[in-house]
């Protein structure tokens, strides 16, 4: 292992000794100085996770979260200088973290919170004017060739748990009482202006939007998706400025 790799590994593993060759300019014990530095690095990474996953923190409590995040930090060093990228795999870690098994929806709540971070930092895109969209949709003959480009921040999550309701309850400082936690939900996450928004949509709407993201035409997506309210779904996408381009892919004979 190189000196750099040895130093990096020791930063995240409190069981490792201070790397060889470190010196302190003021004569202090290098091992003591390194221990302080290691604690600061680990604390900053745990704090970054707490900032990205505030509802997960609320669900399990600060003490449990910091202990869980500490284990994650030791096995998952940062791969990018951008701290908003850190913790992209935290939900998968939670799913395999045995002490969190008593909160079965925790990993999916983390996935929802990760999509919010992604949406916040996604590229900007100018939405189409509502009048342009209405004019394009007014011609039923064109729907089979019309494809929709959606805002880069838009993502979907399907969960076996009531993740949107759980997340929403923690935005209003209410309890989970009255929520059927095992009632699966489909989430739509997007950034509208500067605000990241979360909506619960039905299975058919989620499938329809996924088909649109995959490049299928409006008619193809409508025919492939389970039954849903098309007007309501399009109204949601239009009102939240989620449609950025419409492409007519008609091929001339």
ROTOR-413992 format. One line per 3 residues: number of its first residue (from 0); their letters; for each residue x, y, z of N, C-alpha, C. Coordinates in Angstrom, 1 decimal. Layout:
<nodes>
NUM) A) X Y Z X Y Z X Y Z ~ ...
</nodes>
This chain:
<nodes>
0) XXX) 0.8 -1.2 0.0 0.0 0.0 0.0 0.9 1.2 0.0 ~ 0.6 2.2 -0.8 1.3 3.5 -0.9 1.1 4.3 0.3 ~ 2.0 5.3 0.6 1.9 6.1 1.7 0.6 6.9 1.7
3) XXX) 0.2 7.3 0.5 -1.1 8.1 0.4 -2.3 7.2 0.7 ~ -2.3 5.9 0.2 -3.4 5.0 0.4 -3.4 4.6 1.9 ~ -2.2 4.4 2.5 -2.2 4.1 3.9 -2.7 5.2 4.8
6) XXX) -2.4 6.4 4.4 -2.9 7.6 5.2 -4.4 7.7 5.1 ~ -4.9 7.5 3.8 -6.4 7.6 3.6 -7.1 6.5 4.4 ~ -6.6 5.3 4.3 -7.2 4.2 5.0 -7.3 4.4 6.5
9) XXX) -6.2 4.9 7.0 -6.1 5.2 8.5 -7.0 6.3 8.9 ~ -7.3 7.2 8.0 -8.3 8.3 8.4 -9.7 7.8 8.7 ~ -10.1 6.7 8.0 -11.4 6.2 8.2 -11.5 5.0 9.1
12) XXX) -10.4 4.5 9.5 -10.5 3.3 10.4 -9.7 3.6 11.7 ~ -10.5 3.8 12.8 -9.9 4.1 14.1 -9.0 3.0 14.6 ~ -9.1 1.8 14.1 -8.3 0.7 14.6 -6.9 0.7 14.0
15) XXX) -6.7 1.4 12.9 -5.4 1.5 12.3 -4.5 2.5 13.1 ~ -3.2 2.2 13.2 -2.3 3.1 13.9 -2.0 4.3 13.0 ~ -1.4 5.3 13.6 -1.0 6.5 12.9 0.0 6.1 11.8
18) XXX) -0.1 6.5 10.6 0.8 6.1 9.5 2.2 6.5 9.9 ~ 3.2 5.7 9.4 4.6 6.0 9.7 5.0 7.2 8.9 ~ 6.0 7.9 9.5 6.6 9.0 8.8 6.0 10.4 9.0
21) XXX) 4.9 10.5 9.8 4.3 11.8 10.1 5.1 12.5 11.1 ~ 5.2 13.8 10.9 6.0 14.7 11.8 5.1 15.9 12.2 ~ 5.3 16.4 13.4 4.6 17.6 13.9 5.5 18.7 14.0
24) XXX) 5.2 19.9 13.4 6.1 21.0 13.4 6.4 21.6 14.8 ~ 5.4 21.4 15.7 5.6 22.1 17.0 6.1 21.0 18.1 ~ 6.5 19.9 17.6 7.0 18.9 18.6 5.9 18.0 19.2
27) XXX) 4.7 18.3 18.9 3.6 17.5 19.6 3.6 16.0 19.0 ~ 3.0 15.1 19.8 3.0 13.7 19.3 2.2 13.6 18.0 ~ 2.8 13.1 16.9 2.1 13.0 15.7 0.9 12.1 15.8
30) XXX) 1.0 11.0 16.6 -0.2 10.1 16.7 -1.4 10.9 17.3 ~ -1.1 11.7 18.3 -2.2 12.5 18.9 -2.8 13.5 17.9 ~ -2.0 14.2 17.2 -2.5 15.1 16.2 -3.3 14.4 15.1
33) XXX) -2.8 13.2 14.7 -3.5 12.5 13.6 -4.8 12.0 14.1 ~ -4.9 11.6 15.4 -6.2 11.2 16.0 -7.2 12.3 15.9 ~ -6.8 13.5 16.2 -7.7 14.6 16.2 -8.2 14.9 14.8
36) XXX) -7.2 14.8 13.9 -7.5 15.1 12.4 -8.5 14.0 11.9 ~ -8.3 12.7 12.3 -9.1 11.6 11.9 -10.5 11.8 12.5 ~ -10.6 12.2 13.7 -12.0 12.4 14.3 -12.7 13.5 13.6
39) XXX) -12.0 14.6 13.2 -12.6 15.7 12.5 -13.1 15.3 11.1 ~ -12.3 14.5 10.4 -12.7 14.0 9.1 -13.9 13.1 9.2 ~ -13.9 12.2 10.1 -15.1 11.3 10.2 -16.3 12.0 10.6
42) XXX) -16.1 13.0 11.5 -17.3 13.8 12.0 -17.9 14.6 10.8 ~ -17.0 15.2 10.0 -17.5 15.9 8.8 -18.3 15.1 7.9 ~ -17.8 13.8 7.6 -18.5 12.9 6.7 -19.9 12.5 7.3
45) XXX) -19.9 12.2 8.6 -21.2 11.9 9.3 -22.1 13.1 9.2 ~ -21.6 14.3 9.4 -22.5 15.5 9.3 -23.0 15.7 7.9 ~ -22.2 15.3 6.9 -22.7 15.5 5.6 -23.8 14.5 5.3
48) XXX) -23.7 13.3 5.8 -24.8 12.3 5.7 -26.1 12.8 6.4 ~ -25.9 13.3 7.6 -27.0 13.8 8.4 -27.7 15.0 7.6 ~ -26.9 15.8 6.9 -27.5 16.9 6.2 -28.3 16.4 5.0
51) XXX) -27.8 15.3 4.4 -28.5 14.8 3.2 -29.7 13.9 3.5 ~ -29.7 13.3 4.7 -30.8 12.4 5.1 -31.4 12.8 6.4 ~ -32.0 14.0 6.5 -32.6 14.5 7.7 -33.8 13.7 8.3
54) XXX) -34.6 13.1 7.4 -35.7 12.3 7.8 -35.3 11.0 8.4 ~ -34.2 10.4 7.8 -33.6 9.2 8.3 -33.1 9.4 9.7 ~ -32.5 10.6 9.9 -32.1 11.0 11.3 -33.2 11.0 12.3
57) XXX) -34.3 11.6 11.8 -35.5 11.7 12.7 -36.1 10.4 13.0 ~ -36.1 9.5 12.0 -36.7 8.2 12.2 -36.0 7.3 13.2 ~ -34.7 7.4 13.3 -33.9 6.5 14.2 -33.3 7.2 15.3
60) XXX) -33.3 8.6 15.3 -32.6 9.3 16.4 -31.2 9.6 16.1 ~ -30.7 10.7 16.6 -29.4 11.2 16.3 -28.3 10.2 16.7 ~ -28.4 9.6 17.9 -27.4 8.7 18.4 -27.2 7.5 17.5
63) XXX) -28.4 6.9 17.2 -28.3 5.7 16.3 -27.8 6.0 14.9 ~ -28.3 7.2 14.4 -27.9 7.6 13.1 -26.4 7.8 13.0 ~ -25.8 8.5 14.0 -24.4 8.8 13.9 -23.6 7.5 14.0
66) XXX) -24.1 6.5 14.8 -23.3 5.3 14.9 -23.4 4.5 13.6 ~ -24.6 4.5 13.0 -24.8 3.8 11.7 -24.0 4.5 10.6 ~ -24.0 5.8 10.6 -23.3 6.5 9.6 -21.8 6.4 9.8
69) XXX) -21.3 6.2 11.0 -19.9 6.0 11.3 -19.4 4.7 10.7 ~ -20.3 3.7 10.8 -19.9 2.4 10.2 -19.8 2.5 8.6 ~ -20.8 3.2 8.1 -20.8 3.5 6.6 -19.5 4.2 6.2
72) XXX) -19.2 5.3 7.0 -18.0 6.1 6.6 -16.7 5.2 6.5 ~ -16.6 4.3 7.5 -15.4 3.5 7.5 -15.2 2.6 6.3 ~ -16.3 2.3 5.7 -16.3 1.4 4.5 -16.5 2.1 3.2
75) XXX) -16.8 3.4 3.2 -17.1 4.1 2.0 -16.5 5.5 2.0 ~ -15.2 5.6 1.6 -14.5 6.9 1.5 -15.1 7.7 0.4 ~ -15.0 9.0 0.5 -15.5 9.9 -0.6 -14.7 9.6 -1.9
78) XXX) -15.5 9.6 -3.0 -14.9 9.3 -4.3 -14.8 10.6 -5.1 ~ -15.4 11.7 -4.6 -15.4 13.0 -5.3 -15.2 14.1 -4.3 ~ -14.6 15.2 -4.8 -14.5 16.4 -3.9 -15.8 17.1 -3.7
81) XXX) -16.8 16.7 -4.4 -18.2 17.4 -4.2 -18.9 16.6 -3.1 ~ -19.1 17.3 -2.0 -19.7 16.6 -0.8 -21.2 16.2 -1.1 ~ -21.9 16.9 -2.0 -23.2 16.5 -2.3 -23.3 15.1 -3.0
84) XXX) -22.1 14.6 -3.5 -22.1 13.3 -4.1 -21.9 12.2 -3.0 ~ -21.4 12.6 -1.8 -21.2 11.6 -0.8 -22.5 11.1 -0.2 ~ -22.5 9.8 0.0 -23.6 9.1 0.5 -24.6 8.6 -0.5
87) XXX) -24.1 8.5 -1.8 -25.0 8.1 -2.9 -25.4 6.6 -2.7 ~ -24.6 5.9 -1.9 -24.9 4.4 -1.7 -25.4 4.2 -0.3 ~ -25.8 5.2 0.4 -26.2 5.1 1.8 -27.4 4.2 2.0
90) XXX) -28.4 4.3 1.1 -29.6 3.5 1.2 -29.3 2.1 1.1 ~ -28.4 1.7 0.1 -28.1 0.3 0.0 -27.4 -0.2 1.2 ~ -26.5 0.6 1.8 -25.9 0.3 3.1 -26.9 0.0 4.2
93) XXX) -27.9 0.9 4.3 -28.9 0.8 5.3 -29.7 -0.5 5.2 ~ -30.0 -0.9 3.9 -30.7 -2.1 3.6 -30.0 -3.3 4.2 ~ -28.7 -3.3 4.2 -27.9 -4.4 4.7 -27.4 -4.3 6.1
96) XXX) -27.8 -3.2 6.8 -27.4 -2.9 8.1 -28.3 -3.5 9.1 ~ -27.9 -4.7 9.7 -28.8 -5.5 10.6 -29.5 -4.7 11.7 ~ -28.8 -3.8 12.4 -29.4 -3.1 13.5 -30.6 -2.2 13.1
99) XXX) -30.7 -1.9 11.7 -31.8 -1.1 11.2 -32.9 -1.9 10.7 ~ -32.9 -3.2 10.8 -33.9 -4.1 10.3 -35.3 -3.8 10.9 ~ -35.3 -3.3 12.1 -36.6 -3.1 12.7 -37.4 -1.9 12.1
102) XXX) -36.7 -1.1 11.3 -37.4 0.0 10.5 -37.3 -0.4 9.0 ~ -38.1 -1.3 8.6 -38.0 -1.8 7.2 -38.1 -0.8 6.1 ~ -38.7 0.3 6.3 -38.9 1.4 5.3 -37.8 2.4 5.3
105) XXX) -36.8 2.2 6.2 -35.7 3.2 6.3 -34.9 3.4 5.0 ~ -34.6 2.3 4.4 -33.7 2.4 3.2 -34.5 3.1 2.1 ~ -35.8 2.9 1.9 -36.5 3.5 0.9 -36.7 5.0 1.2
108) XXX) -36.9 5.4 2.4 -36.9 6.8 2.8 -35.6 7.4 2.4 ~ -34.5 6.7 2.7 -33.1 7.2 2.3 -33.1 7.4 0.8 ~ -33.6 6.5 0.0 -33.6 6.6 -1.4 -34.4 7.8 -1.9
111) XXX) -35.5 8.1 -1.2 -36.3 9.3 -1.6 -35.5 10.6 -1.3 ~ -34.8 10.6 -0.1 -34.0 11.7 0.2 -32.9 11.9 -0.7 ~ -32.3 10.8 -1.2 -31.2 10.9 -2.1 -31.7 11.5 -3.4
114) XXX) -32.9 11.2 -3.9 -33.4 11.7 -5.1 -33.7 13.2 -4.9 ~ -34.0 13.7 -3.7 -34.2 15.1 -3.5 -32.8 15.8 -3.7 ~ -31.8 15.2 -3.2 -30.4 15.8 -3.3 -30.1 15.9 -4.8
117) XXX) -30.3 14.8 -5.5 -30.0 14.8 -7.0 -30.8 15.8 -7.7 ~ -32.1 16.0 -7.4 -32.9 17.0 -8.0 -32.4 18.4 -7.7 ~ -32.0 18.6 -6.5 -31.6 20.0 -6.2 -30.4 20.4 -7.0
120) XXX) -29.5 19.4 -7.2 -28.2 19.7 -7.9 -28.3 19.4 -9.4 ~ -29.4 19.0 -9.9 -29.5 18.7 -11.4 -29.4 20.0 -12.2 ~ -29.1 19.7 -13.5 -28.9 20.9 -14.4 -30.2 21.6 -14.6
123) XXX) -30.1 22.9 -14.9 -31.2 23.7 -15.2 -31.7 23.4 -16.6 ~ -33.0 23.6 -16.8 -33.6 23.4 -18.2 -34.9 24.3 -18.2 ~ -35.0 25.0 -19.3 -36.1 25.9 -19.5 -37.4 25.1 -19.8
126) XXX) -38.5 25.2 -19.0 -39.7 24.5 -19.4 -40.4 25.1 -20.6 ~ -41.2 24.3 -21.3 -42.0 24.8 -22.3 -43.1 25.7 -21.8 ~ -43.5 26.7 -22.5 -44.7 27.4 -22.2 -45.9 26.5 -22.2
129) XXX) -46.9 26.8 -21.3 -48.0 25.9 -21.2 -48.8 26.0 -22.5 ~ -48.8 27.1 -23.2 -49.6 27.3 -24.4 -49.0 26.4 -25.5 ~ -47.7 26.3 -25.5 -47.0 25.4 -26.5 -47.4 24.0 -26.3
132) XXX) -47.4 23.5 -25.1 -47.8 22.2 -24.8 -49.2 21.9 -25.2 ~ -50.1 22.8 -24.8 -51.5 22.6 -25.1 -51.7 22.5 -26.6 ~ -51.0 23.4 -27.4 -51.2 23.3 -28.9 -50.7 22.0 -29.4
135) XXX) -49.6 21.5 -28.9 -49.1 20.2 -29.4 -50.0 19.0 -29.1 ~ -50.6 19.1 -27.9 -51.5 18.0 -27.4 -52.8 18.1 -28.0 ~ -53.2 19.2 -28.7 -54.5 19.4 -29.2 -54.8 18.5 -30.5
138) XXX) -53.7 18.1 -31.1 -53.8 17.3 -32.3 -53.6 15.8 -32.0 ~ -54.8 15.1 -31.9 -54.7 13.7 -31.5 -53.9 12.8 -32.6 ~ -53.9 13.3 -33.8 -53.1 12.6 -34.8 -51.6 12.5 -34.6
141) XXX) -51.1 13.6 -33.8 -49.7 13.7 -33.7 -49.2 12.9 -32.4 ~ -50.1 12.4 -31.6 -49.7 11.8 -30.3 -48.8 10.6 -30.5 ~ -49.0 9.9 -31.6 -48.3 8.6 -31.8 -46.8 8.9 -32.1
144) XXX) -46.5 10.1 -32.6 -45.1 10.5 -33.0 -44.5 11.4 -32.0 ~ -45.3 11.9 -31.0 -44.8 13.0 -30.1 -44.1 12.4 -28.9 ~ -42.8 12.7 -28.7 -42.1 12.3 -27.6 -41.8 13.5 -26.7
147) XXX) -41.7 13.2 -25.4 -41.6 14.3 -24.4 -40.2 14.2 -23.7 ~ -39.6 15.4 -23.6 -38.4 15.5 -22.8 -38.7 16.2 -21.5 ~ -38.3 15.5 -20.4 -38.7 15.9 -19.1 -37.5 16.6 -18.4
150) XXX) -37.7 17.4 -17.4 -36.7 18.1 -16.7 -35.6 17.2 -16.1 ~ -34.3 17.6 -16.2 -33.3 16.7 -15.7 -33.4 16.3 -14.3 ~ -34.1 17.1 -13.5 -34.2 16.8 -12.1 -35.2 15.7 -11.7
153) XXX) -36.1 15.4 -12.7 -37.2 14.5 -12.4 -36.7 13.0 -12.3 ~ -37.1 12.4 -11.2 -36.8 11.0 -11.0 -38.0 10.3 -10.3 ~ -38.1 9.0 -10.4 -39.2 8.2 -9.8 -38.7 7.2 -8.8
156) XXX) -39.5 6.9 -7.9 -39.2 5.8 -6.9 -40.4 5.0 -6.6 ~ -40.3 3.7 -6.7 -41.4 2.8 -6.4 -41.0 2.1 -5.1 ~ -41.9 2.1 -4.1 -41.5 1.5 -2.8 -42.7 0.6 -2.4
159) XXX) -42.4 -0.4 -1.6 -43.4 -1.3 -1.0 -43.9 -0.6 0.3 ~ -43.4 0.6 0.6 -43.8 1.3 1.8 -44.3 2.7 1.5 ~ -45.0 3.3 2.5 -45.6 4.6 2.3 -44.5 5.7 2.4
162) XXX) -43.6 5.7 1.5 -42.4 6.6 1.7 -42.8 8.1 1.6 ~ -43.7 8.4 0.7 -44.0 9.8 0.5 -44.8 10.3 1.8 ~ -45.7 9.5 2.3 -46.4 9.9 3.5 -45.5 10.0 4.7
165) XXX) -44.5 9.1 4.8 -43.6 9.1 5.9 -42.7 10.4 5.8 ~ -42.2 10.6 4.6 -41.4 11.8 4.4 -42.2 13.1 4.7 ~ -43.4 13.2 4.2 -44.3 14.4 4.4 -44.6 14.6 5.8
168) XXX) -44.8 13.5 6.6 -45.1 13.7 8.0 -44.0 14.4 8.7 ~ -42.8 14.2 8.3 -41.6 14.8 9.0 -41.4 16.2 8.5 ~ -42.1 16.7 7.5 -42.0 18.1 7.1 -42.9 18.9 7.9
171) XXX) -43.9 18.3 8.5 -44.9 19.0 9.2 -44.9 18.8 10.7 ~ -43.8 18.1 11.2 -43.6 17.7 12.6 -44.8 17.0 13.2 ~ -45.4 16.1 12.3 -46.5 15.3 12.8 -45.9 13.8 13.0
174) XXX) -46.8 13.0 13.5 -46.4 11.6 13.8 -46.8 10.7 12.6 ~ -46.4 9.4 12.7 -46.7 8.5 11.7 -48.1 7.8 12.0 ~ -48.7 8.2 13.1 -50.0 7.7 13.5 -51.0 7.9 12.3
177) XXX) -51.7 6.8 12.0 -52.7 6.9 10.9 -52.2 6.6 9.5 ~ -50.9 6.5 9.4 -50.3 6.1 8.1 -50.1 4.6 8.1 ~ -50.6 4.0 7.0 -50.4 2.6 6.8 -49.0 2.4 6.2
180) XXX) -48.1 2.1 7.0 -46.7 2.1 6.6 -46.4 1.1 5.5 ~ -47.2 0.0 5.5 -46.9 -1.0 4.5 -47.7 -0.8 3.2 ~ -48.4 0.3 3.1 -49.1 0.7 1.8 -48.1 1.3 0.8
183) XXX) -47.7 0.5 -0.2 -46.7 1.0 -1.1 -47.1 2.3 -1.8 ~ -46.1 3.0 -2.2 -46.3 4.3 -2.9 -45.3 4.5 -4.0 ~ -45.7 5.2 -5.0 -44.8 5.6 -6.1 -44.6 7.1 -5.9
186) XXX) -43.3 7.5 -5.9 -42.9 8.9 -5.7 -42.4 9.5 -7.0 ~ -42.8 10.8 -7.2 -42.2 11.6 -8.3 -41.5 12.8 -7.6 ~ -40.2 12.9 -7.9 -39.4 14.0 -7.3 -38.9 14.8 -8.5
189) XXX) -39.0 16.2 -8.3 -38.5 17.1 -9.3 -38.2 18.4 -8.7 ~ -37.4 19.2 -9.4 -37.2 20.6 -8.9 -38.0 21.6 -9.8 ~ -38.8 22.4 -9.1 -39.6 23.3 -9.8 -39.1 24.7 -9.4
192) XXX) -38.4 25.4 -10.3 -37.7 26.6 -9.9 -36.5 26.2 -9.0 ~ -36.6 26.8 -7.7 -35.6 26.5 -6.7 -36.1 25.5 -5.7 ~ -37.3 25.0 -5.8 -37.9 24.1 -4.8 -38.0 22.7 -5.3
195) XXX) -37.5 21.8 -4.5 -37.6 20.4 -4.8 -38.9 19.9 -4.2 ~ -39.7 19.2 -5.1 -41.0 18.8 -4.7 -41.2 17.3 -4.8 ~ -42.0 16.8 -4.0 -42.3 15.3 -3.9 -43.8 15.1 -4.0
198) XXX) -44.1 14.2 -4.9 -45.6 13.9 -5.1 -45.7 12.3 -5.0 ~ -46.9 11.9 -4.5 -47.3 10.5 -4.6 -48.1 10.4 -5.8 ~ -47.8 9.4 -6.7 -48.5 9.2 -7.9 -48.9 7.7 -8.0
201) XXX) -49.8 7.3 -8.8 -50.2 5.9 -8.8 -49.3 5.1 -9.7 ~ -49.4 3.9 -9.7 -48.5 3.0 -10.4 -48.5 3.3 -11.9 ~ -49.7 3.4 -12.5 -49.8 3.7 -13.9 -49.2 5.0 -14.3
204) XXX) -49.3 6.0 -13.6 -48.7 7.3 -13.9 -47.2 7.2 -13.8 ~ -46.7 6.4 -12.8 -45.3 6.2 -12.7 -44.7 5.5 -13.9 ~ -45.4 4.4 -14.3 -44.9 3.7 -15.4 -45.0 4.5 -16.7
207) XXX) -46.0 5.3 -16.9 -46.2 6.2 -18.0 -45.0 7.2 -18.1 ~ -44.7 7.8 -17.0 -43.6 8.8 -17.0 -42.2 8.1 -17.2 ~ -42.1 6.9 -16.7 -40.9 6.2 -17.0 -40.7 5.8 -18.5
210) XXX) -41.8 5.5 -19.1 -41.8 5.2 -20.5 -41.4 6.4 -21.3 ~ -41.9 7.6 -20.9 -41.6 8.8 -21.5 -40.1 9.1 -21.4 ~ -39.6 8.9 -20.2 -38.1 9.1 -20.0 -37.3 8.2 -20.8
213) XXX) -37.8 7.0 -21.2 -37.1 6.1 -22.0 -37.2 6.3 -23.5 ~ -37.9 7.4 -23.8 -38.0 7.8 -25.2 -39.2 7.3 -26.0 ~ -40.1 6.7 -25.3 -41.3 6.2 -26.0 -42.3 7.4 -26.3
216) XXX) -43.0 7.3 -27.3 -44.0 8.4 -27.7 -45.1 8.4 -26.6 ~ -45.8 9.5 -26.7 -47.0 9.6 -25.7 -47.9 8.4 -25.9 ~ -48.3 8.1 -27.1 -49.2 7.0 -27.4 -48.6 5.7 -26.9
219) XXX) -47.4 5.4 -27.2 -46.7 4.2 -26.8 -46.7 4.0 -25.3 ~ -46.4 5.1 -24.6 -46.3 5.1 -23.1 -47.7 4.9 -22.6 ~ -48.7 5.5 -23.2 -50.1 5.4 -22.7 -50.6 4.0 -22.8
222) XXX) -50.3 3.3 -24.0 -50.7 2.0 -24.2 -50.0 1.0 -23.3 ~ -48.7 1.2 -23.0 -47.9 0.3 -22.2 -48.2 0.4 -20.7 ~ -48.6 1.5 -20.2 -48.8 1.7 -18.8 -50.1 1.1 -18.3
225) XXX) -50.1 0.6 -17.0 -51.4 0.2 -16.4 -52.3 1.4 -16.4 ~ -53.6 1.2 -16.2 -54.6 2.2 -16.2 -54.3 3.3 -15.2 ~ -54.5 4.6 -15.6 -54.2 5.7 -14.8 -54.9 6.9 -15.4
228) XXX) -55.0 8.0 -14.7 -55.6 9.2 -15.2 -54.7 10.1 -16.0 ~ -54.7 10.0 -17.3 -53.8 10.7 -18.1 -53.9 12.2 -18.0 ~ -55.1 12.7 -17.9 -55.3 14.2 -17.8 -54.7 14.7 -16.5
231) XXX) -54.9 14.0 -15.4 -54.3 14.4 -14.1 -52.8 14.4 -14.2 ~ -52.2 13.3 -14.8 -50.8 13.2 -14.8 -50.2 14.3 -15.7 ~ -50.7 14.5 -16.9 -50.2 15.6 -17.7 -50.3 17.0 -17.0
234) XXX) -51.5 17.2 -16.3 -51.7 18.4 -15.6 -50.6 18.6 -14.6 ~ -50.2 17.5 -13.9 -49.2 17.6 -12.8 -47.8 18.0 -13.5 ~ -47.5 17.3 -14.6 -46.2 17.6 -15.2 -46.2 19.0 -15.8
237) XXX) -47.3 19.5 -16.4 -47.3 20.8 -16.9 -47.3 21.9 -15.8 ~ -48.1 21.7 -14.8 -48.1 22.7 -13.7 -46.8 22.8 -13.0 ~ -46.1 21.7 -12.9 -44.8 21.8 -12.2 -43.6 22.0 -13.1
240) XXX) -43.9 22.5 -14.3 -42.9 22.9 -15.3 -41.9 21.8 -15.6 ~ -42.4 20.5 -15.7 -41.5 19.4 -15.9 -41.3 19.0 -17.3 ~ -42.0 19.6 -18.3 -41.8 19.3 -19.7 -41.0 20.4 -20.3
243) XXX) -39.8 20.0 -20.9 -38.9 20.9 -21.4 -38.8 20.9 -22.9 ~ -39.2 19.8 -23.6 -39.2 19.8 -25.0 -40.3 18.8 -25.5 ~ -40.8 19.0 -26.6 -41.7 18.1 -27.3 -41.1 17.9 -28.7
246) XXX) -41.0 16.6 -29.1 -40.4 16.3 -30.4 -41.4 15.5 -31.2 ~ -41.6 16.0 -32.4 -42.5 15.2 -33.4 -41.6 14.4 -34.3 ~ -41.7 13.1 -34.1 -40.7 12.2 -34.7 -41.4 11.5 -36.0
249) XXX) -42.3 12.2 -36.6 -43.0 11.7 -37.7 -42.0 11.5 -38.9 ~ -42.0 10.4 -39.5 -41.1 10.1 -40.7 -41.9 10.4 -41.9 ~ -41.3 11.2 -42.8 -42.0 11.5 -44.1 -41.9 10.3 -45.0
252) X) -43.0 10.0 -45.7 -43.0 8.9 -46.7 -42.1 9.1 -47.8
</nodes>
